[in-house]
């Protein structure tokens, strides 16, 4: 999962792109004031308080030109002085730092508190008992962290427990890995399994091990030099949000379920687990005997690891944790729209970290603070958005997107009727290369914005030019995962969403080495990638908040759905009729084409008047609400919280479908049924998706049937 440290990046220098000098800034402001007075004189009776097209372009140029990698660097340094695990005093201090920053900029700021059940370690130990009678204490801390305030490595929500049992290597812990072991005659029942991290979530790996009868799980992550010393923390809870308030906000004095409630217990693993270092993992794996390892498992393993166990090494493992109800804190800055204050564009990033969090998540937090600074500058120069912009700093994301989920659940009705889009950045900078995930109606806007921002690693090129050169074309991913704060917005509330970041994977992920020093030495020495992310993120929001017609293109959605249907057709090989899907997608494409033509005509009209403004707002509302059509009130079967029928997680973690989660579930869960029952189950889910697409098309048309 993790990549090696990039060797081509040198130590940071003192060269930064700094903000303009005071004299230049004063002259610039005077020039803007003169231009503003001229514009007011030319249009003394204008009824449009927000910027016209030329003004909007001008303010976007100012936004880009006021970038400062030095300022972002200073924000990140301040945010990472201390570890700030959610629910601790340093976490509150970090929230107050963000709140103070927003207030000092003159932004309307507030903090919202929730009570949530979080999980912390109390004691852990691990000993290896070798066949020669020797015993080795395998340390569960990281080098250099003794006596520090960094939380020891652990898995949040792991049950307390102990095991004295044989060790077995199960590769990635997937179903296919257990099948391979079964073919070798290896049974993991009662054993402690050693797993290397892969694309499966930690919770899914532990759940699968429990199904196979394992007594405990030891999990390690392969990677670069730093990762060999670091240990990857993380959650193993199998759901989003506060476990004690599933589906509603955990507000002070509100309803809370008990820890012994059946719905609560379902969220937690049944067997204990612990993250370990790669050195400890290889100490165990190198001592195993038993069956020879399958050849295909050896791709990245050291040569001395050749057998899977379960003998002769015994593992003595103990973990004790505690679950506590603590207060978490979300921080907001609100820039109220002048014309459509009841329409919201949200930019969000989580703030809590397992350790220092320089990459995850405070590279994103630093970018958010810089966007706030630049927006405040625009406001001082006369800009106000057409629609309301909300800057959101979430808490307790690392425990299962708790801060954002609680807030979405509390504000579900208003978000459903008023939210234009949610723009998420988590780990803004992990390394080189832009990666983006969106809902498809935002594709065109994202591409357009990448043409305006300079590439951080190639002088003279835009992000778009570098992106297309590197990838051989635009490569925008989708949002079916549940790995960041976009999940509650899109998959529960149906809000169009974006997720942006530079670099894929990094070797200090969730370790004590995720520090400012690592970022300034390896991740982004000159903080130019931070500047690029902030530029893309902030420009997206400026378009969505200021464009008279929301810049969505649902033809992209229809084309994407057609591609999904082709994949599904090949998978099902004609066993189920996909005509309902194809017909509904054609209906959506027709509605999208009509909406695009209507938008073009409205943009071409130069006359001012309330009727034209109303027409543009009405069309924008239809574009906003169409995404909600993909929601189903009943949600996914046995996972009703997930409402989106196009994007969301499948219950089968190894499903090859990363879209249509209800259909993916039906395919996975019908393997033991008769052919007729299987066909009926899948066909029903196909109809559900088709009806959802029809609902989206109807919302886009804005007409009753």
C-alpha positions as CSV (number, residue, x, y, z in Angstrom):
1,X,0.0,0.0,0.0
2,X,2.7,2.5,0.9
3,X,5.3,3.8,-1.5
4,X,9.0,4.3,-1.0
5,X,10.4,7.7,-0.2
6,X,10.9,9.6,-3.4
7,X,14.7,9.9,-4.0
8,X,14.5,12.8,-6.5
9,X,13.2,15.3,-3.9
10,X,15.8,17.3,-2.2
11,X,15.8,19.0,1.2
12,X,13.8,22.2,1.4
13,X,15.3,25.5,0.6
14,X,14.3,29.0,1.8
15,X,12.9,29.9,-1.6
16,X,9.2,30.4,-1.4
17,X,6.6,32.2,-3.5
18,X,5.8,34.9,-1.0
19,X,2.9,37.4,-0.9
20,X,3.2,40.8,-2.6
21,X,5.1,43.6,-0.9
22,X,3.0,46.1,1.1
23,X,3.6,48.8,-1.5
24,X,2.4,46.6,-4.4
25,X,-0.6,45.5,-2.4
26,X,-1.6,49.1,-1.6
27,X,-1.3,50.1,-5.3
28,X,-3.3,47.0,-6.3
29,X,-6.1,47.7,-3.8
30,X,-6.2,51.4,-5.0
31,X,-6.5,50.2,-8.6
32,X,-9.3,47.8,-7.7
33,X,-11.2,50.6,-5.8
34,X,-10.9,52.8,-8.9
35,X,-12.2,50.0,-11.1
36,X,-15.0,49.4,-8.7
37,X,-16.1,53.0,-8.7
38,X,-15.9,53.1,-12.5
39,X,-18.1,50.0,-12.6
40,X,-20.6,51.5,-10.2
41,X,-20.7,54.7,-12.3
42,X,-21.3,52.7,-15.5
43,X,-24.2,50.6,-13.9
44,X,-25.7,52.8,-11.3
45,X,-29.1,51.1,-11.3
46,X,-27.9,47.5,-11.5
47,X,-30.1,45.2,-9.4
48,X,-27.4,42.4,-9.4
49,X,-25.3,42.8,-6.2
50,X,-22.9,39.9,-7.0
51,X,-20.0,40.2,-9.5
52,X,-20.7,40.2,-13.2
53,X,-18.8,37.9,-15.5
54,X,-15.8,40.2,-15.9
55,X,-15.7,40.9,-12.1
56,X,-15.9,37.2,-11.3
57,X,-13.0,36.5,-13.6
58,X,-11.0,39.3,-12.0
59,X,-11.7,38.0,-8.5
60,X,-10.6,34.5,-9.5
61,X,-7.4,35.9,-10.9
62,X,-6.8,37.7,-7.5
63,X,-7.6,34.4,-5.7
64,X,-4.9,32.6,-7.7
65,X,-2.3,35.4,-7.5
66,X,-2.6,35.8,-3.7
67,X,-1.4,32.2,-3.1
68,X,1.5,31.8,-0.6
69,X,3.3,28.6,-0.1
70,X,5.1,30.2,2.8
71,X,1.8,31.0,4.5
72,X,0.5,27.4,4.0
73,X,3.8,26.1,5.4
74,X,3.4,28.2,8.5
75,X,-0.2,26.9,9.0
76,X,1.0,23.3,8.7
77,X,3.8,23.9,11.2
78,X,1.4,25.3,13.8
79,X,-1.1,22.5,13.2
80,X,1.4,19.7,13.7
81,X,3.3,20.9,16.8
82,X,1.6,18.3,18.9
83,X,-0.4,15.1,18.2
84,X,-4.1,15.8,18.3
85,X,-6.1,12.6,18.5
86,X,-9.9,13.2,18.5
87,X,-11.4,13.5,22.0
88,X,-8.2,14.7,23.7
89,X,-7.2,18.2,25.0
90,X,-4.7,18.9,22.1
91,X,-7.5,18.1,19.7
92,X,-9.7,20.8,21.3
93,X,-6.8,23.2,21.1
94,X,-6.4,22.5,17.4
95,X,-10.1,23.2,16.9
96,X,-9.7,26.5,18.7
97,X,-6.7,27.4,16.5
98,X,-8.8,26.9,13.4
99,X,-11.7,28.8,14.9
100,X,-9.5,31.7,15.9
101,X,-8.0,31.8,12.4
102,X,-11.5,32.1,10.9
103,X,-12.5,34.8,13.4
104,X,-9.3,36.8,12.9
105,X,-10.2,37.0,9.2
106,X,-13.5,38.5,10.0
107,X,-15.5,35.4,9.0
108,X,-18.7,34.4,10.6
109,X,-17.5,31.5,12.7
110,X,-19.1,28.9,15.0
111,X,-18.3,25.6,16.6
112,X,-20.7,22.6,16.9
113,X,-20.2,19.9,19.6
114,X,-21.3,16.3,19.6
115,X,-21.0,13.5,22.1
116,X,-19.5,10.4,20.5
117,X,-18.1,7.0,21.5
118,X,-14.4,6.8,20.7
119,X,-11.9,4.1,21.5
120,X,-8.5,4.3,23.1
121,X,-5.7,1.8,24.1
122,X,-4.9,0.9,27.7
123,X,-2.4,-2.0,27.5
124,X,-1.0,-4.2,24.8
125,X,1.8,-6.9,24.7
126,X,3.1,-9.3,22.2
127,X,5.6,-12.2,22.7
128,X,6.9,-14.8,20.3
129,X,7.6,-18.3,21.7
130,X,10.0,-20.0,19.4
131,X,10.6,-23.7,18.9
132,X,14.1,-23.6,20.6
133,X,12.4,-22.4,23.9
134,X,13.4,-18.8,23.6
135,X,10.9,-16.0,24.1
136,X,11.1,-12.6,22.4
137,X,9.2,-9.5,23.5
138,X,8.0,-7.8,20.2
139,X,7.7,-4.0,21.0
140,X,4.4,-2.4,20.0
141,X,5.7,1.1,20.0
142,X,7.7,3.1,17.4
143,X,11.4,4.0,17.7
144,X,11.9,7.3,19.4
145,X,8.4,7.6,20.7
146,X,9.0,6.4,24.3
147,X,7.8,9.1,26.7
148,X,6.1,11.1,24.0
149,X,2.4,12.0,23.9
150,X,1.9,10.1,20.6
151,X,-0.8,7.4,21.2
152,X,0.6,3.9,21.0
153,X,-0.3,1.9,17.9
154,X,-3.7,0.3,18.1
155,X,-6.9,-0.4,16.3
156,X,-9.8,1.7,17.4
157,X,-12.9,-0.3,18.6
158,X,-10.9,-3.6,18.7
159,X,-12.4,-5.6,21.6
160,X,-10.1,-6.4,24.5
161,X,-8.8,-9.9,24.6
162,X,-5.8,-12.2,24.7
163,X,-4.6,-15.3,22.8
164,X,-1.9,-17.9,23.2
165,X,-1.9,-19.7,19.9
166,X,0.0,-20.7,16.8
167,X,0.7,-18.0,14.1
168,X,-0.5,-18.4,10.5
169,X,0.3,-16.1,7.6
170,X,-2.9,-15.4,5.6
171,X,-1.4,-12.9,3.0
172,X,-4.0,-10.1,2.5
173,X,-6.7,-11.9,4.5
174,X,-9.1,-12.1,1.5
175,X,-11.5,-14.9,0.8
176,X,-9.2,-16.1,-2.0
177,X,-6.3,-16.2,0.4
178,X,-8.2,-18.5,2.8
179,X,-9.2,-20.7,-0.1
180,X,-5.5,-21.0,-1.1
181,X,-4.7,-22.0,2.5
182,X,-7.5,-24.5,2.6
183,X,-6.1,-26.1,-0.6
184,X,-2.8,-26.5,1.4
185,X,-4.6,-28.1,4.3
186,X,-4.1,-25.1,6.6
187,X,-6.9,-24.3,9.0
188,X,-6.7,-21.0,10.9
189,X,-9.3,-21.8,13.5
190,X,-8.0,-20.9,16.9
191,X,-4.8,-19.3,15.5
192,X,-3.4,-15.8,15.5
193,X,-3.3,-14.7,11.9
194,X,-0.7,-12.3,10.5
195,X,-2.0,-10.2,7.7
196,X,-0.5,-7.6,5.4
197,X,-2.6,-4.6,4.5
198,X,-4.2,-4.3,1.1
199,X,-7.2,-2.6,-0.4
200,X,-9.6,-4.2,2.0
201,X,-10.5,-2.1,5.0
202,X,-9.1,-3.1,8.4
203,X,-12.5,-3.9,9.6
204,X,-13.2,-6.2,6.7
205,X,-10.0,-8.1,7.2
206,X,-10.7,-8.7,10.9
207,X,-14.3,-9.6,10.2
208,X,-13.2,-12.2,7.6
209,X,-10.6,-13.6,10.1
210,X,-13.3,-14.0,12.7
211,X,-15.5,-15.8,10.2
212,X,-12.7,-18.3,9.7
213,X,-12.4,-18.9,13.4
214,X,-9.1,-17.0,14.1
215,X,-8.4,-16.0,17.7
216,X,-6.8,-12.6,16.9
217,X,-5.3,-10.6,14.0
218,X,-1.8,-9.0,13.7
219,X,-1.7,-6.5,10.8
220,X,1.3,-4.9,9.2
221,X,1.9,-2.6,6.3
222,X,4.7,-3.0,3.7
223,X,6.4,0.1,2.4
224,X,9.5,2.3,2.5
225,X,12.2,2.8,5.0
226,X,10.1,4.9,7.4
227,X,7.2,2.5,7.2
228,X,9.5,-0.3,8.4
229,X,9.9,1.6,11.7
230,X,6.4,3.0,11.8
231,X,3.2,1.3,12.7
232,X,-0.1,2.1,11.0
233,X,-3.0,2.9,13.4
234,X,-6.6,2.9,12.3
235,X,-10.2,2.0,13.0
236,X,-11.8,-1.4,12.6
237,X,-15.4,-0.3,13.2
238,X,-17.7,-1.4,10.4
239,X,-19.9,1.6,10.0
240,X,-19.9,5.4,9.8
241,X,-20.8,7.9,12.6
242,X,-21.2,7.6,16.3
243,X,-22.0,4.0,17.2
244,X,-24.4,5.1,19.9
245,X,-26.6,7.3,17.7
246,X,-26.9,5.5,14.4
247,X,-28.9,7.6,11.9
248,X,-29.3,10.6,14.1
249,X,-26.9,13.2,15.6
250,X,-25.2,12.6,18.9
251,X,-26.2,15.9,20.4
252,X,-25.9,16.8,24.1
253,X,-28.8,15.4,25.9
254,X,-30.1,13.4,22.9
255,X,-30.9,9.7,22.6
256,X,-28.1,7.3,22.9
257,X,-28.1,3.5,22.6
258,X,-26.4,1.3,25.2
259,X,-23.2,-0.5,24.5
260,X,-24.9,-3.8,24.8
261,X,-27.5,-2.9,22.1
262,X,-27.5,-5.4,19.3
263,X,-27.2,-2.7,16.6
264,X,-24.3,-1.2,18.4
265,X,-22.5,-4.6,18.8
266,X,-22.8,-5.3,15.1
267,X,-20.5,-2.4,14.4
268,X,-17.6,-3.8,16.4
269,X,-15.3,-6.7,15.5
270,X,-15.7,-10.0,17.4
271,X,-11.9,-10.7,17.9
272,X,-9.1,-8.5,19.0
273,X,-6.6,-7.0,16.5
274,X,-3.4,-5.0,16.6
275,X,-1.2,-3.2,14.1
276,X,2.5,-4.3,14.2
277,X,5.7,-3.1,12.5
278,X,7.0,-4.8,9.5
279,X,10.1,-5.9,11.5
280,X,7.9,-7.7,14.0
281,X,5.9,-9.2,11.2
282,X,9.0,-10.7,9.6
283,X,10.3,-11.9,12.9
284,X,7.1,-14.0,13.1
285,X,6.9,-15.0,9.5
286,X,10.5,-16.0,9.2
287,X,10.1,-18.5,12.1
288,X,7.1,-20.3,10.6
289,X,7.2,-23.9,9.3
290,X,4.3,-25.9,7.8
291,X,3.0,-25.6,4.3
292,X,5.0,-23.7,1.7
293,X,3.7,-20.3,0.7
294,X,1.7,-20.1,-2.6
295,X,4.0,-18.7,-5.3
296,X,1.7,-15.8,-6.1
297,X,2.0,-14.5,-2.5
298,X,5.8,-13.9,-2.8
299,X,5.6,-10.8,-5.1
300,X,6.9,-8.4,-2.5
301,X,7.9,-10.6,0.4
302,X,11.5,-11.1,1.6
303,X,13.0,-14.3,0.3
304,X,13.5,-15.8,3.8
305,X,9.7,-15.9,4.3
306,X,8.6,-19.1,2.6
307,X,6.1,-20.9,4.8
308,X,2.7,-20.1,6.2
309,X,2.6,-22.1,9.5
310,X,0.8,-22.9,11.7
311,X,3.9,-24.2,13.5
312,X,6.1,-24.1,15.4
313,X,6.0,-20.5,16.7
314,X,3.5,-19.6,19.3
315,X,2.2,-16.1,19.8
316,X,1.2,-14.6,23.2
317,X,-1.0,-11.6,22.5
318,X,-2.9,-9.3,24.8
319,X,-4.9,-6.1,24.1
320,X,-6.9,-4.0,26.5
321,X,-8.8,-1.0,25.3
322,X,-11.5,1.3,26.6
323,X,-14.5,3.0,24.9
324,X,-15.3,6.5,26.2
325,X,-18.0,9.0,25.4
326,X,-16.2,12.2,24.6
327,X,-16.9,15.6,23.1
328,X,-15.9,16.3,19.5
329,X,-15.8,19.6,17.8
330,X,-16.7,20.7,14.2
331,X,-15.7,24.3,13.3
332,X,-17.4,26.3,10.5
333,X,-16.8,29.6,8.8
334,X,-19.8,31.0,6.8
335,X,-19.6,33.5,3.9
336,X,-23.2,34.4,3.3
337,X,-24.3,34.7,-0.3
338,X,-25.9,37.9,-1.4
339,X,-28.5,36.6,-3.9
340,X,-29.0,33.0,-3.0
341,X,-28.1,32.8,0.7
342,X,-30.1,29.6,1.1
343,X,-27.9,27.7,-1.4
344,X,-24.8,26.2,0.1
345,X,-21.4,25.3,-1.4
346,X,-19.4,23.4,1.3
347,X,-15.6,22.9,1.5
348,X,-14.6,20.3,4.1
349,X,-11.5,18.7,5.6
350,X,-11.1,16.8,8.8
351,X,-8.7,18.1,11.4
352,X,-8.1,15.1,13.8
353,X,-5.0,12.9,13.4
354,X,-3.7,9.7,14.8
355,X,-0.4,11.4,15.5
356,X,1.0,14.7,14.2
357,X,-1.0,14.5,11.0
358,X,1.2,16.6,8.6
359,X,-0.2,14.7,5.6
360,X,-3.3,13.2,7.0
361,X,-5.2,15.4,7.4
362,X,-3.5,18.7,8.1
363,X,-2.0,19.2,4.7
364,X,-5.7,19.7,3.8
365,X,-6.4,21.8,6.8
366,X,-3.6,24.2,6.0
367,X,-4.9,24.5,2.4
368,X,-8.4,25.2,3.9
369,X,-7.0,27.9,6.1
370,X,-5.3,29.5,3.2
371,X,-8.5,29.5,1.1
372,X,-10.2,31.3,4.0
373,X,-7.4,33.9,4.0
374,X,-7.8,34.5,0.3
375,X,-11.6,34.6,0.4
376,X,-11.3,37.2,3.2
377,X,-9.0,39.2,1.0
378,X,-11.5,39.1,-1.9
379,X,-14.2,40.2,0.5
380,X,-12.1,43.2,1.5
381,X,-11.8,44.1,-2.2
382,X,-15.6,44.0,-2.6
383,X,-16.4,40.4,-3.5
384,X,-19.3,38.6,-2.1
385,X,-20.5,35.2,-3.4
386,X,-23.9,34.8,-5.0
387,X,-24.5,31.6,-3.0
388,X,-23.3,30.9,0.6
389,X,-19.9,29.2,1.1
390,X,-19.3,27.2,4.2
391,X,-15.8,26.1,5.3
392,X,-16.1,23.0,7.4
393,X,-13.4,21.6,9.7
394,X,-14.5,18.1,10.9
395,X,-13.5,16.1,14.0
396,X,-13.1,12.4,14.6
397,X,-12.9,11.4,10.9
398,X,-10.3,8.8,11.7
399,X,-12.8,6.9,13.9
400,X,-15.3,6.5,11.1
401,X,-16.2,10.0,9.6
402,X,-18.0,10.7,12.9
403,X,-17.9,14.5,12.9
404,X,-19.1,15.0,9.4
405,X,-21.7,12.2,9.7
406,X,-23.2,13.6,12.9
407,X,-23.5,17.0,11.3
408,X,-25.1,15.6,8.0
409,X,-27.6,13.6,10.0
410,X,-28.5,16.7,12.1
411,X,-28.9,18.9,9.0
412,X,-30.2,16.3,6.5
413,X,-33.4,18.2,5.4
414,X,-31.6,21.5,4.8
415,X,-28.7,19.8,3.0
416,X,-31.2,17.8,0.9
417,X,-33.0,21.0,-0.3
418,X,-30.2,23.5,-0.3
419,X,-26.7,22.0,-0.8
420,X,-25.2,22.6,-4.2
421,X,-22.0,20.6,-3.7
422,X,-19.6,19.3,-1.2
423,X,-15.9,19.7,-2.0
424,X,-13.6,17.4,0.1
425,X,-9.9,17.4,0.6
426,X,-8.4,15.0,3.2
427,X,-4.7,14.3,2.6
428,X,-4.1,17.3,0.3
429,X,-0.5,16.3,-0.4
430,X,0.9,12.8,-0.2
431,X,3.4,13.1,-3.0
432,X,3.4,13.9,-6.8
433,X,0.6,13.6,-9.2
434,X,-3.0,14.9,-9.1
435,X,-5.8,12.4,-8.2
436,X,-9.4,13.4,-8.3
437,X,-12.8,11.7,-7.6
438,X,-16.1,13.3,-8.5
439,X,-19.7,12.6,-9.2
440,X,-19.9,12.8,-13.0
441,X,-21.9,16.1,-13.4
442,X,-18.8,17.9,-12.0
443,X,-16.3,16.4,-14.5
444,X,-16.4,19.3,-16.9
445,X,-16.0,21.9,-14.2
446,X,-13.0,20.1,-12.7
447,X,-11.3,19.9,-16.1
448,X,-11.9,23.6,-16.7
449,X,-10.4,24.5,-13.3
450,X,-7.3,22.5,-13.9
451,X,-6.6,24.6,-16.9
452,X,-6.3,27.7,-14.7
453,X,-3.9,26.5,-12.0
454,X,-0.2,26.1,-12.6
455,X,1.3,22.7,-12.2
456,X,3.4,22.5,-9.0
457,X,6.1,20.2,-10.5
458,X,6.5,21.4,-14.1
459,X,7.2,25.1,-14.7
460,X,5.2,26.6,-17.5
461,X,2.5,23.9,-17.5
462,X,-0.9,24.0,-16.1
463,X,-2.3,21.1,-13.9
464,X,-4.4,20.1,-16.9
465,X,-1.4,19.9,-19.3
466,X,0.6,17.8,-16.8
467,X,-2.4,15.6,-15.9
468,X,-3.1,14.8,-19.5
469,X,0.5,14.2,-20.4
470,X,1.1,11.9,-17.4
471,X,-2.1,9.9,-17.6
472,X,-2.5,9.8,-21.3
473,X,-5.8,11.5,-20.8
474,X,-8.1,12.7,-18.0
475,X,-8.6,10.1,-15.4
476,X,-11.3,11.0,-12.9
477,X,-12.3,8.4,-10.4
478,X,-15.6,8.0,-8.6
479,X,-16.8,8.0,-5.0
480,X,-18.1,4.6,-4.0
481,X,-15.6,4.2,-1.1
482,X,-16.2,5.3,2.5
483,X,-12.7,6.5,3.1
484,X,-13.3,10.2,3.8
485,X,-15.9,12.8,4.7
486,X,-17.6,12.9,1.3
487,X,-19.3,9.6,2.2
488,X,-22.2,11.0,4.4
489,X,-22.8,13.9,2.0
490,X,-23.0,11.8,-1.2
491,X,-24.0,8.4,0.0
492,X,-26.5,9.4,2.6
493,X,-27.7,12.9,1.6
494,X,-27.2,12.8,-2.2
495,X,-25.1,15.9,-2.4
496,X,-22.8,16.1,-5.6
497,X,-19.2,15.8,-4.3
498,X,-15.5,16.1,-5.2
499,X,-12.4,14.7,-3.5
500,X,-9.0,16.0,-4.4
501,X,-5.4,15.1,-3.4
502,X,-1.8,15.1,-4.7
503,X,0.0,11.7,-4.5
504,X,-1.3,8.3,-3.9
505,X,-0.2,6.5,-0.7
506,X,2.7,7.6,1.4
507,X,5.1,5.6,3.7
508,X,4.3,7.4,7.0
509,X,0.5,6.8,6.8
510,X,-1.0,6.8,10.3
511,X,2.4,6.6,12.0
512,X,4.3,8.9,14.3
513,X,6.5,9.9,11.4
514,X,3.6,11.8,9.7
515,X,5.2,15.0,10.7
516,X,6.1,18.5,9.4
517,X,9.7,17.3,9.0
518,X,8.6,14.5,6.6
519,X,6.4,16.8,4.6
520,X,9.1,19.5,4.3
521,X,11.7,17.0,3.4
522,X,9.9,14.6,1.1
523,X,6.1,15.2,0.6
524,X,6.2,18.8,-0.6
525,X,9.5,20.6,0.2
526,X,8.5,23.9,-1.4
527,X,4.7,23.5,-0.6
528,X,3.9,24.1,-4.2
529,X,1.6,21.1,-4.3
530,X,-0.3,22.6,-1.4
531,X,-0.7,25.8,-3.4
532,X,-2.1,23.8,-6.4
533,X,-4.6,21.9,-4.3
534,X,-5.8,25.1,-2.6
535,X,-6.1,26.7,-6.0
536,X,-8.2,23.9,-7.5
537,X,-10.3,23.6,-4.4
538,X,-11.0,27.3,-4.0
539,X,-11.7,27.9,-7.7
540,X,-14.2,25.0,-7.8
541,X,-16.0,26.7,-5.0
542,X,-15.9,30.1,-6.6
543,X,-17.5,28.8,-9.8
544,X,-20.2,26.9,-7.9
545,X,-21.0,29.9,-5.7
546,X,-20.8,32.6,-8.3
547,X,-21.9,31.2,-11.6
548,X,-25.5,32.4,-12.3
549,X,-26.3,28.9,-13.4
550,X,-24.8,26.0,-11.5
551,X,-22.1,24.5,-13.8
552,X,-23.3,20.9,-13.8
553,X,-23.4,18.7,-16.9
554,X,-25.5,15.6,-16.5
555,X,-24.6,14.3,-19.9
556,X,-21.4,13.1,-18.3
557,X,-23.5,11.2,-15.7
558,X,-25.6,9.6,-18.5
559,X,-22.4,8.5,-20.4
560,X,-20.9,7.1,-17.2
561,X,-24.1,5.1,-16.4
562,X,-24.0,3.7,-20.0
563,X,-20.4,2.5,-19.4
564,X,-21.5,0.9,-16.1
565,X,-24.3,-0.9,-17.9
566,X,-21.9,-2.3,-20.4
567,X,-19.7,-3.7,-17.6
568,X,-22.8,-5.2,-15.9
569,X,-24.0,-6.7,-19.1
570,X,-20.8,-8.5,-19.6
571,X,-20.8,-9.7,-16.0
572,X,-24.3,-11.1,-16.1
573,X,-24.1,-12.6,-19.6
574,X,-27.7,-12.0,-20.4
575,X,-29.1,-13.8,-17.3
576,X,-31.0,-10.6,-16.3
577,X,-32.7,-8.0,-18.4
578,X,-31.0,-4.6,-18.3
579,X,-33.6,-2.9,-20.5
580,X,-35.0,-0.9,-17.5
581,X,-31.5,0.5,-17.0
582,X,-30.9,1.4,-20.6
583,X,-34.3,3.0,-21.0
584,X,-33.9,5.1,-17.9
585,X,-30.4,6.2,-18.9
586,X,-31.7,7.4,-22.3
587,X,-34.3,9.4,-20.4
588,X,-31.6,11.0,-18.2
589,X,-29.5,11.8,-21.3
590,X,-32.5,13.5,-22.9
591,X,-33.2,15.6,-19.8
592,X,-29.5,16.5,-19.5
593,X,-29.4,17.6,-23.2
594,X,-32.5,19.8,-22.7
595,X,-31.0,21.3,-19.5
596,X,-27.7,22.1,-21.3
597,X,-29.6,23.8,-24.1
598,X,-31.7,25.8,-21.7
599,X,-28.6,26.9,-19.8
600,X,-26.9,28.0,-23.0
601,X,-29.9,30.1,-24.0
602,X,-30.2,31.7,-20.6
603,X,-26.5,32.6,-20.5
604,X,-26.8,34.2,-23.9
605,X,-29.5,36.6,-22.8
606,X,-28.0,40.0,-21.9
607,X,-31.1,41.7,-20.5
608,X,-31.4,42.2,-16.8
609,X,-34.5,41.5,-14.9
610,X,-36.1,39.5,-12.1
611,X,-37.7,37.0,-14.5
612,X,-34.3,36.0,-16.0
613,X,-32.8,35.7,-12.5
614,X,-35.7,33.5,-11.5
615,X,-35.3,31.3,-14.6
616,X,-31.6,30.8,-13.9
617,X,-32.2,30.0,-10.2
618,X,-35.0,27.5,-11.1
619,X,-32.7,25.7,-13.6
620,X,-29.9,25.7,-11.0
621,X,-32.2,24.1,-8.4
622,X,-33.1,21.4,-10.9
623,X,-29.4,20.7,-11.5
624,X,-28.8,20.7,-7.8
625,X,-31.7,18.3,-6.9
626,X,-31.1,15.8,-9.7
627,X,-28.4,14.0,-7.7
628,X,-31.0,13.4,-4.9
629,X,-32.9,11.3,-7.4
630,X,-30.3,8.5,-7.1
631,X,-31.2,8.1,-3.5
632,X,-33.7,5.4,-2.3
633,X,-35.5,6.0,0.9
634,X,-35.2,2.4,1.9
635,X,-31.4,2.4,1.3
636,X,-29.3,-0.7,0.6
637,X,-30.6,-3.9,1.9
638,X,-29.4,-4.6,5.5
639,X,-27.4,-1.3,5.3
640,X,-30.3,1.2,5.1
641,X,-28.0,4.2,6.1
642,X,-26.5,4.1,2.6
643,X,-29.1,5.6,0.3
644,X,-27.3,6.1,-3.0
645,X,-28.0,3.4,-5.6
646,X,-25.2,4.4,-8.0
647,X,-22.3,5.2,-5.6
648,X,-21.7,3.4,-2.3
649,X,-19.9,0.4,-0.9
650,X,-20.9,-3.1,-1.6
651,X,-21.3,-5.4,1.4
652,X,-19.0,-7.8,-0.4
653,X,-15.6,-6.2,0.0
654,X,-14.2,-8.2,-2.9
655,X,-17.0,-7.4,-5.3
656,X,-15.7,-6.4,-8.8
657,X,-18.5,-3.9,-9.1
658,X,-17.6,-0.4,-7.7
659,X,-20.9,1.1,-8.7
660,X,-24.6,0.0,-8.3
661,X,-24.0,-1.3,-4.8
662,X,-27.4,-2.8,-4.5
663,X,-26.9,-4.8,-7.6
664,X,-23.4,-5.8,-6.4
665,X,-24.9,-7.0,-3.2
666,X,-27.6,-9.0,-4.9
667,X,-25.0,-10.7,-7.1
668,X,-22.8,-11.6,-4.1
669,X,-25.6,-12.7,-1.8
670,X,-27.4,-14.9,-4.4
671,X,-24.6,-17.4,-5.0
672,X,-26.4,-20.1,-2.9
673,X,-29.8,-19.5,-4.5
674,X,-31.5,-21.4,-7.4
675,X,-31.1,-19.8,-10.8
676,X,-34.6,-18.5,-10.7
677,X,-34.2,-16.9,-7.2
678,X,-30.9,-15.4,-8.2
679,X,-32.3,-13.9,-11.3
680,X,-35.3,-12.4,-9.4
681,X,-33.1,-10.9,-6.7
682,X,-30.7,-9.2,-9.2
683,X,-33.6,-8.1,-11.4
684,X,-35.3,-6.4,-8.5
685,X,-32.2,-4.4,-7.8
686,X,-31.8,-3.5,-11.5
687,X,-35.4,-2.1,-11.3
688,X,-34.5,-0.1,-8.2
689,X,-31.6,1.6,-9.9
690,X,-33.6,2.2,-13.1
691,X,-36.4,3.9,-11.0
692,X,-33.7,6.1,-9.3
693,X,-32.3,7.2,-12.6
694,X,-35.8,8.0,-13.8
695,X,-36.4,10.1,-10.7
696,X,-33.1,12.0,-11.3
697,X,-34.3,12.6,-14.9
698,X,-37.6,13.9,-13.7
699,X,-35.9,16.3,-11.2
700,X,-33.7,17.6,-14.0
701,X,-36.7,18.3,-16.2
702,X,-38.6,19.9,-13.3
703,X,-41.9,18.6,-14.4
704,X,-44.6,16.3,-13.0
705,X,-45.5,13.2,-15.0
